Amino acid sequence: MDIKLAVSRSGHDKGSIYVIVKEEAHMVYLADGRLKLLEKPKRKNKKHIQVIKKLPKEITEVLTQENFRNEEIKRAIKIYQKEMAYRNA
């Protein structure tokens, strides 16, 4: 499965970054490694998220490991946030 990052576009978590753990017809399951863990991901409608298409190489390396865990999800999100802060500075 191709691992993707997504930003929440609506709801109380608007602006939060997640990893898409599982996809269904109209729903996705999201984890952030802190509040929403891999074991119990957040269920959200696909039209309420924005998939992040261009990911830095470091993130794809972290998330393509054989069995990634909550720690890797947290690390990938942190890397993405730092990258975006650097680009916007």
C-alpha angles and dihedrals in degrees: 000000000000109000115223137183121224138188121221110240099186142023132047090308094057110155095020119134120228141172114240104236100175137005130208132174098287102355138070131197114224133195130186099182093239115056098005109044130193089252093057110021126186115259113221138168112256093232090061095062137066114217114223105227104181111059126178115250092247091062095049089050091053095046098043094064114122099252110013118189138198090279091060091048091053091048093050092050091047091051090050093049091050091048092051092047089051093049093047095047 
